[in-house]
Amino acid sequence: MSDPTEATEANGTAGAAEAAEPTQSIGDGDGDGDRGGAGGRRVRVVLVDDHRMFRTGVQAEIGRTEETGVEVVGEAADVDQAVTVITATRPEVVLLDVHLPGGGGVEVLRRCAPLMADAEQPVRFLALSVSDAAEDVIGVIRGGARGYVTKTITGADLIGSVFRVQEGDAVFSPRLAGFVLDAFASTDAPPVDEDLDRLTQREREVLRLIARGYAYKEIAKQLFISVKTVESHVSAVLRKLQLSNRHELTRWATARRLV
């Protein structure tokens, strides 16, 4: 593995999915799209994602500093790498995947809490994930992230979101803002689902995509994993939930509003 502090060369293509969504901003920012290089503004960014291909695509899309104003100063693929790189580079914004080896994005936020609280040079986090599950969104926002966008976002909107987070705004993909508002409007703790807790984060991702009708090949493409790995995750989910087939799995997920 290469040194995680070295930015990947911009030789990839964006890893975003086809259906792009605009973002919604809560704060004093003007909410425009790309507000980077033309105005001479700069923002230092660290990319944290366990899929190297995706990091390469994001770097290629947003890391053209003279055009976008975004300077990618480091990368990481797991929790320990992320904490090391963020501490060493002190970026202004971290693009953070939710599901990472070593404890996930929430663990990165926990261990970087002193950096977020620094009044003079705060490090701000923007979650960038394939998951649009309410529990994932609420978890990282409670952990201190300033926003949450899905990987369907366009390059221009992602650049704009990075600058808004740098300014202290809160930024969300449109349908995700409601999760946060609902969560913080309620004082009740969410119920614990023991069945769901048996699944790993990756198994939950596969579960949701299966329940939405995705084929194995589509899931593999979406999650940057092999079809064989998808099949292994599905088998594990069926075994842990004591279900027989994907139709039962879909009904199970729908009953719990996971779809």
Disulfide bonds with the S-S distance in Angstrom:
none
